[in-house]
Amino acid sequence: MPNPIATQSPEQRPGLCLCLVAPSGSGKSTTAELIREWLLARGHSVEVVKLAEPLYRIQAMFYAEAGIALTPETQDQKLLESVATHLRAIHARALADGFLRRLATSCADVVINDDLRDDRVDWPALREAGFVVVKVAARAEVRAQRLAVRNDLSVVKDSPLDLQMARIEADYVLTNNGSLAALQAQVDGLCRLLLASRRTDATAEAAA
């Protein structure tokens, strides 16, 4: 099957693709929302596209069969990891290919992904699609405190996926051990840097 990104013309592809990588509790979703708000305030269109979108649909089906309704943000991490493992056993690129199909339909200036965890298949696929990797770093005790108030249905401690994420190479790193304002200041600097880099690339391409 051809890569759907490869069939798009440069004009059809998002101007900037960002991938946020970090263990649970580091603040990926918060960082993604801060980036989204910063870009929207400056007139850019933004879309968050998740690798795990089908996993959440399957999770909801499991709980619906048990007569339990879930809110969209609810996570049963043990179930989600199990479903992902089985999907990859059936077809290694199942999540990556589904993600790329959804990415190919995006008309946003900027696409953000905040749930990359696999370094063997998913990361190379996103790299090929032009994603910039931003790691969000937080101390273990800070992550534990955040997870304790999230009320996830289950938590996988010391997940093997954490080791896989550690092997994903970052283009940029943000630290999130303190206040929201401190994180916001880093997001502001990152967004300015990324947009400036994007403008430089566009100018170079136009001159070529």
KEGUSE-344316 format. One record per residue (C-alpha): x, z, y; residue in three letters; chain. Coordinates in steps of 0.02 Angstrom, whole numbers. Each point is the difference from the previous one (the first is absolute). Example, Ala and Ser with C-alpha at 12.3 -4.5 7.8 and 13.67 -1.06 7.14 Angstrom:
BEGIN
     xx     zz     yy res chain
    615    390   -225 ALA     A
     69    -33    172 SER     A
% end
This chain:
BEGIN
     xx     zz     yy res chain
      0      0      0 MET     A
     75    -47    170 PRO     A
     37    138    122 ASN     A
   -146     -3    125 PRO     A
    116     46    142 ILE     A
    111   -148    -37 ALA     A
   -149   -119     22 THR     A
    -36     62    176 GLN     A
     73    -85    152 SER     A
    101    112    118 PRO     A
   -144     -6    125 GLU     A
   -117     75   -131 GLN     A
    110    148    -47 ARG     A
    -11    168     89 PRO     A
    126     15    140 GLY     A
     65    165    -67 LEU     A
    -17     81   -172 CYS     A
     43    184    -16 LEU     A
     12    103   -158 CYS     A
      3    191     11 LEU     A
     84     87   -148 VAL     A
      6    187    -39 ALA     A
    -57    129   -128 PRO     A
   -174     77     18 SER     A
    -13    122    144 GLY     A
    133    -83    107 SER     A
   -127    -69    123 GLY     A
     -9   -185    -42 LYS     A
   -184    -16     44 SER     A
     24     96    162 THR     A
    148   -110     46 THR     A
    -97   -157    -42 ALA     A
   -143     57    112 GLU     A
    119     38    144 LEU     A
     79   -172    -17 ILE     A
   -171    -81     -7 ARG     A
    -60     92    156 GLU     A
    161    -43     95 TRP     A
    -17   -185    -40 LEU     A
   -188     -8     34 LEU     A
     27     81    170 ALA     A
    117   -144     42 ARG     A
   -119   -138    -53 GLY     A
     61    -34   -177 HIS     A
   -117    -18   -148 SER     A
     47    109   -149 VAL     A
    -57      9   -181 GLU     A
     48    128   -133 VAL     A
     12    -83   -171 VAL     A
     25    114   -150 LYS     A
     80    -39   -167 LEU     A
   -108    135    -80 ALA     A
   -167    -69     60 GLU     A
    -55    -48   -178 PRO     A
     58    170    -65 LEU     A
   -119     88    121 TYR     A
   -143   -112    -57 ARG     A
     35     43   -182 ILE     A
     16    185     44 GLN     A
   -171     -6     83 ALA     A
    -73    -83   -156 MET     A
     70    139   -112 PHE     A
    -76    135    108 TYR     A
   -165    -93     20 ALA     A
    -15     -2   -190 GLU     A
     24    188      6 ALA     A
   -135     14    133 GLY     A
    120     47    139 ILE     A
      8    -92    167 ALA     A
    169    -10     85 LEU     A
     45    -25    182 THR     A
    117   -149     31 PRO     A
    151    111     37 GLU     A
    -18    108   -157 THR     A
    144    -14   -123 GLN     A
     12     46   -182 ASP     A
    186    -36    -10 GLN     A
     13     20   -188 LYS     A
   -140   -124    -27 LEU     A
     67   -123    129 LEU     A
    175      1    -77 GLU     A
    -73    -20   -175 SER     A
   -107   -149     51 VAL     A
    149    -81     88 ALA     A
    107     23   -155 THR     A
   -131    -82   -110 HIS     A
    -27   -145    121 LEU     A
    187    -34      5 ARG     A
      7      7   -190 ALA     A
   -131   -137     -5 ILE     A
     82   -102    138 HIS     A
    154     61     93 ALA     A
    -48    -89    162 ARG     A
   -183     51     -1 ALA     A
     10    110    155 LEU     A
    128   -107     91 ALA     A
    -95   -163    -26 ASP     A
   -165     78     54 GLY     A
     85     69    155 PHE     A
     74   -170     44 LEU     A
   -170    -83    -19 ARG     A
    -76    123    123 ARG     A
    149    -19    117 LEU     A
    -24   -189      0 ALA     A
   -175     22     73 THR     A
     55    113    144 SER     A
    -13    -68    176 CYS     A
     81    154     80 ALA     A
    155     -7    110 ASP     A
     70    148    -98 VAL     A
    -31     53   -180 VAL     A
     43    176    -57 ILE     A
     17     59   -179 ASN     A
     17    188    -29 ASP     A
     -3     20   -189 ASP     A
    150    -93    -73 LEU     A
     74    104   -142 ARG     A
     66   -122   -130 ASP     A
    177    -68     23 ASP     A
      3   -118   -150 ARG     A
   -140   -124     38 VAL     A
    -98     49    155 ASP     A
    147     27    117 TRP     A
     83   -169    -39 PRO     A
   -169    -84     24 ALA     A
    -24     80    171 LEU     A
    179    -39     50 ARG     A
    -28   -182    -43 GLU     A
   -156      4    108 ALA     A
    105     59    148 GLY     A
    -43    185      9 PHE     A
    110    120     98 VAL     A
     20    167    -90 VAL     A
    -20    161    100 VAL     A
     32    162    -93 LYS     A
    -83    161     58 VAL     A
    108    150    -43 ALA     A
    -63    179    -12 ALA     A
     73    155    -81 ARG     A
    -71     52   -169 ALA     A
    -72    162     66 GLU     A
    -88    -91    143 VAL     A
    -75   -126   -121 ARG     A
    -60    141   -113 ALA     A
    -88     85    145 GLN     A
    -89   -160     48 ARG     A
    -54    -37   -178 LEU     A
    -69    177    -19 ALA     A
   -130    -33    135 VAL     A
    -44   -178    -54 ARG     A
   -109     55   -146 ASN     A
     45   -147   -112 ASP     A
    -90      1   -167 LEU     A
    168      4    -88 SER     A
    182     -5     53 VAL     A
    147    -68    -99 VAL     A
    150    109     37 LYS     A
    172    -79    -22 ASP     A
    -79   -169    -34 SER     A
    119   -131    -73 PRO     A
    -64   -112    140 LEU     A
     93    112    124 ASP     A
    163    -57    -80 LEU     A
    -55   -181     13 GLN     A
    -40     22    185 MET     A
    172     76     28 ALA     A
     76   -163    -61 ARG     A
    -96   -105    127 ILE     A
    117    -43    142 GLU     A
    -61     44    174 ALA     A
     22   -106    155 ASP     A
    -51    148    109 TYR     A
    -25    187    -30 VAL     A
   -118    119     92 LEU     A
      7    188    -25 THR     A
   -163     98     -6 ASN     A
     40    185    -13 ASN     A
    -68     56    167 GLY     A
   -141    -33    120 SER     A
   -112   -151     15 LEU     A
     73    -29    174 ALA     A
    175    -11    -74 ALA     A
    -58   -128   -127 LEU     A
    -92    -96    136 GLN     A
    160    -12    102 ALA     A
     90    -76   -149 GLN     A
   -143   -121    -32 VAL     A
      7    -55    182 ASP     A
    185    -39    -14 GLY     A
    -21    -88   -167 LEU     A
   -142   -111     60 CYS     A
     95    -51    157 ARG     A
    153    -42   -105 LEU     A
    -99   -100   -128 LEU     A
    -93   -102    131 LEU     A
    161    -34     95 ALA     A
     83    -57   -162 SER     A
   -150   -110    -37 ARG     A
     10    -83    171 ARG     A
    185    -32    -25 THR     A
    -32    -81   -170 ASP     A
   -139   -109     73 ALA     A
    114    -57    142 THR     A
    138    -43   -123 ALA     A
   -120    -98   -109 GLU     A
    -67    -96    150 ALA     A
    176    -46     54 ALA     A
     52    -57   -175 ALA     A
% end
